[in-house]
């Protein structure tokens, strides 16, 4: 039997450090170039989904070309790496980021629904509850474009008349 390091004695292994950042944390430095950093307030589980979808879309660009580029764009905007800077969002930029987040999460979950609060948590950080009305409005805009369906208890409902918790499902026009 081989001796294994005991993490209870030595502590957990430190993750390798990421790329260097600017002092304000807004950008990472890669090969001497500044790139906008992802929004650090995104909850880890949602960040993992967004990154996984970004990587999937980037792989598909090689085979499907420009048809998949909107998926890459949505994921980058959702992560805060494109669009309005995450540290100084405008109301329109916030709405765009909510829409991108909803589309990206729905693509990633591939048939499963999302809660509008998932998108609000990505965009709003700890203040996500204040974005819930806006998230529902943005969902309504996506419904009008056929990108999203609104459901309650697994049944499609009208967002204008529904009361209570809702879920968002991919609509017929949501590209993958």
Protein Blocks (a to p, Z undefined) as FASTA:
>chain_A
ZZdddfklnopadddddddddfklpacceehiacddddfkbcfklmmmmmmmmmmmmmmm
mmnommlmmmmmmmmmmnopgcjdfklccfklmmmmmmmmmmmmmmmnnopacdfklmmm
mmnmmmlmmmmmmmmmmmmmmmmnopaccdeehiacdfklpgcjddddddfklcZZ
